[in-house]
Amino acid sequence: MKVVFACPSCDGPAQTPLDEPHDWRCPSCATVVPIAKPDQPLAACVVCGCAELYKKKDFPHALGLLLLIAAFAASAITYWLYLPTLTWAILIGTAVFDGVLYVTVGDAIVCYRCQAHHKGLPTAPAHQPFEITIGERYRQQRLRDSLKS
């Protein structure tokens, strides 16, 4: 169990285990962030205390996009070479591989307010997928806060 987040002061990348409550100190700016021990299941963010959380797959989006681009390029080349069987094999194989990844990759619980990713924790029915209206409300608040500073 760990949490990955950005330092509230300098936006530097950070991660820390969630074994017990402790204070995390930023190596760049020396800001201290208190980290709470998570409830089971997680009811609030351990970094900022926000109770609005969502779940998403804990998979790097750049890698997923790279796999799709590679499959598209390979299938376009095989289609251009008049190899329809191989083209279909690439496309169907990519879809099957994507399905296997979806089933095997775990979920991360993300905080709407501070975007902290809580990894290795069980999800609960309260942890729904990303809701754009809630996400937009917090994005607008971050913009307003940045204009004040």
ABEGO torsion letter per residue (X at the ends): XBBBBBBAAAGBBBBBBAABBBBBBBAAAGBBBBBBBBBOBBABBAAAGBABBBBBBBBBAAAAAAAAAAAAAAAAAAAAAGBAAAAAAAAAAAAAAAAAAAAABBBBBBBAAAGBBBBGBBBBAABBBBBAAAAAAAAAAAAAAAAAX
